[in-house]
Every structure is written in C-alpha cells, then in structure tokens.
C-alpha cells in the first residue's frame, strides 16, 4: 500500500523541477506569464468578436446605477426591475429609486431578526455551525431577491431624489464594522441573560434597548428615511409632473406596476435534486415577512423563462458568480475569456455541480438582464445591466455569452406565469429547508 503523509525530500523536489523543464515551452511560458500576469497571458482576443454588443432584443433603459463601495448589488438589481417598470409606464427614461432607502430598513430588520435568532439558539455553544454563521455576519451588506422583495412589500420605495446616496451608503465599510460589532456584543449579552435565567420581560427590555441603539447608529450614518414625500419629475415629453404627500407604500402600490407576490426565484443548483422547492431561512431578513425560496430546475428551463420575460418587455434580476471569467473594464462575461487550462497545460475545468459542492462557486453578485441576441430561437449572448457605474463595459452594460449564462448563473427572478402548470404546482409544496452553509447562501 502506498505511503502517505511523507515529507517532501530533495529527490522528490528535483523530480518536480525536472518534470517542469521537460515541457517544450516551459521557458517561454514562464517569461510570458511572469511578465504579463496570468489573466493577460490567458486572455482570448476573439472574445471581442463573440461579445460584440449588438442584440436582436433590447429593452428601453437609461443610465446605469452605481453601488460604489458597497455590497448592495441585490438591492440595485431589484430597484432596476422596479424603476424600469415606472420608466416605461410614465415615460421617464433615467428615473432612479433610492437603494439607500431599502438598505436602511434592511439594517434595522436584520438587527431585529438577529436578536431573535440569538435568543432561539442561546442554549447551543458559540462553536455550533448555525450559531457561528449568525455571529459571523449579523448585519452584512449582501442579500437575496426575496429579501429585497420583503423590504419593498413592507416599506415601499422612494425616488433617489428624496433620499439620495451619501458617504456611508456609497462606502458601507465603516457602518458595517460598527453595526456588526454592536450586534455581536448584544448577542453575547442576550446569551448571558438567558444563561442567568432572566425573565422574559427582562430579555425583551434588553432587546428593545439594543434595537434602539442599532437604529441610532444606522440613522446617524444614513439619515432617517422619509415617511412622506413629494414626487416631482419631468417626463421624456418634457412635461412637468408633481404629486404631493405620498407615503413610500403608496408610491409602490400606485406607481410601480409589479406585484412582487407573483414573482419567484428560479434556480439552477445541480448539486441538489432538481424540480424541488427549497427555502433558506437563515438569510431571511424580515420577521413574519417573505420567505427566501428557490424553485430548482434544469438550466434550459431557467433560460427559457428569463427569455420569455424579456420578450414581454420586462427586465430580469439574476444571481451569478461575477468574478469568474469576467473582464470588468471591457464588460465581458465569457466562459472561455481566459484560457487557463491551455495556458498551464493543466485541466482546470469542473462541472457546475462540482463547483457548488466544493465552494469553488458562489452566488456573489446580482445584475439585470435587459436584452439578448436570439438566432434560430437560440440565445447566443445576453445584454446585462450592471450597477458598477458607466465607466465599466459599454456605458455600464456588460455582454454575457450563452456559455457563461450556463456555467455561472444560478438564479433568475420571473413572473410565475412563465412557468408550466407542473412547475407552479411545485410552489404550493412544503419547501425543503437548506442549512445556512448551503451553496446558494
């Protein structure tokens, strides 16, 4: 039987070096890669041909948004879907909603649900995997579609003009550091109160004081959001419009033509059984609000429903692994953008399921589909609205190949009407609950 756990001796290291120098282009490749960098050496210039930003189907959209130094992509993409509906209906091409408004309420809701989770798990050790997850990121920036929908359904939305971006929303690092530290302290205190068998009244009073402090930190950093506002804008026909005294909930209900209860996250996560409804309770942000659910299907189904919604003139929120095979400056997303396996002469490919199972893959970003190139009923590339500002890609828009869609897109949000009767029936079943460390988290 082979012996494992042996130290590397000089003879073995010499064998490794000799093996390298037997490669016919070892010296040329070493000079090329060390001088230019791995990505530049592996870059495929033919990507410019494959990703020419011309599309047979394009939605009418305006200027892109910019999340700047924050992890709010999920809110920006959700706000893009909503604002495009408003812009189409009221002829206001460059209208923008306040992502900071939803971000503010997410901070407060997450603090509240964190305290509840700490209380519910107080009898477990801090080393417990679920408890550790909650303390690792009690009030993080990132999120899921259903989290954004839960906030909109409860708090409504406002235009960016009445609650604009400020220093701490454009760079959330200091707010996150302070708020997370406060919540961790609070969590330890709640655990101590429960260990000391304090009364429910004492624990509730402590939680209320903690939530008030979290609200104060958030309000000082972002400013309190408006409870009422005046909607004013000049439409694309140059007509001035003004509506006074709106609440955020009224604005969403009366002016945004989207019933979010009709939308579902369709997922392709082949590391788990398909044609099944899943739930991720560990990331839900609103107590008593919308659940995070995924309908897991084959990739061709995900692509079909996304295209169907685009063809009906509506943008599509999608979750993806943007750091894979991406050129930020050019706005390229292509599975063969960097030919790493060819460069090193080493097979580096993994299946989608393998990447998810081993945490090579993650849902790291959310963007918006706004177009596609359809040839013989087949999508060859997609137009993507990002939230990284106009200096990346083509004025902020990226081009995504069909291969990249297949490999690195995991979620799309579509109206239930694009699903089959069988698929809609799955939505009525009790979902399988996923752990906090699932690949879709």
Phi, psi and omega in degrees: 000139181298146179266124178248168179076022181268143177291153176284118179264169183301321181297320179292320179295323176296321177298319179298315180295317180297322179298319178299314186286351173281344177295131188296331183244026186301314184290319179296315181294321178299314179297316183296312185288318181294325182281319187263339186095156185296311185297316181296322180289329183269350186298136179261109182295342178291350177300329179297329178283313181297327188251027174305122188282063175237131188227144178280339180232119179220132174280154176280109180230169182246217182291146178282161176265177184217110180283347179053224188268067180211163179256039187263023184305321182297326177284321178296316180294319177296316179296328177297317178300317182290316185291329178293326176294316178296315183299321180290317184287323186250007175058057178229088193302314187256029178293142178225140174270160179276106174291329179298328179299311178293325179298317179303308184291332175295320178301316183289315180296321180292323176299315181298314182286331176298314179300318179297320181291322177298315180297318183292333184248016188297336181274359175264156178289157177299336180281350175305140188298319180288317178299316179300321178299315182296320181283338180292322184215068185294330182216055185287166179284323191290166181187179183248165177304312184297333175293317177296317180297321179299320179292316180297317181296328181271318190249350184073199181219163176222156175293152179296337181294335181259350176211074189283167175298146177223180187305317186276350171269329179283334172224101190270004189298315182291319177298315180298317181298315182287318181290319178296320178297317179297316181294323178295318176300314180299319180299317177296321179295318178297318178298321179293318178300320179290322177297328179275004178057044175292159182289160177302321181298320180292320180292318178297318179297320179295317179297318180298319178293322179295316181295323177297322178292319178297321178297318181297315179300314183294317181294319177298323185281325187246343189084144179291140179286155180288144174268332174219154180203165174257129178269116178228136177197161173246121186282180185291345174269010178070019179270131180279133181233140179212128174230129186254154170070030179280143166270158177302324179292319177298317182299314178297313185291323187266335189241346180253114186276064178211118173267102188295341177293345180269002184250147184222149175273115177263128191238148166239099180232083188288003174280357178223163183304140179273172181055048183216143176267133181238159176227143178240079186294334184294341181251002178295141190248347183238115178300126181077005182263201185295139176278151171275113182231150178228133171260108187271120186224174173297154183296325181294329176292315178303315180294320181297315183289327176295315179295319181300319180292320176298316181297336176272007173088020181236137179292163185230119171292136175215142178260139190206178179248076194295337183281357178268127172049052183233137170248104186296315184294314181281341183076038181257137171228107188208129184298337180248026180295316177243117186268072186294318182298318179291322182298312184269348185067030182227131179290119183240010182278143174227155175285165178299317179297317179298319180296319179292318182296328185257006181065020168292328181255152172204156174274090191264350188203158173232138178221189186228127174281128180230006179184173180200154170257113183249120180235120181052048178065018180233132178283127177259335177198160184235146173267131187236126172268118179259176179236041180249019179083171188280351184275357177248137181070206177270091183055036177096352180262139180253160173244128185242127179287160177298324179295319180295320175304313182294321187275322193236007173257131185243339186214142167225152179248120184224161173292141182300339183295342180275354178274159174284166177301321180295318179293320178295327178296327178299330181291344180270353182278160174291126183286152171282127182278131179264147177286164183300337183260016178297158182296338179273355182286000000 
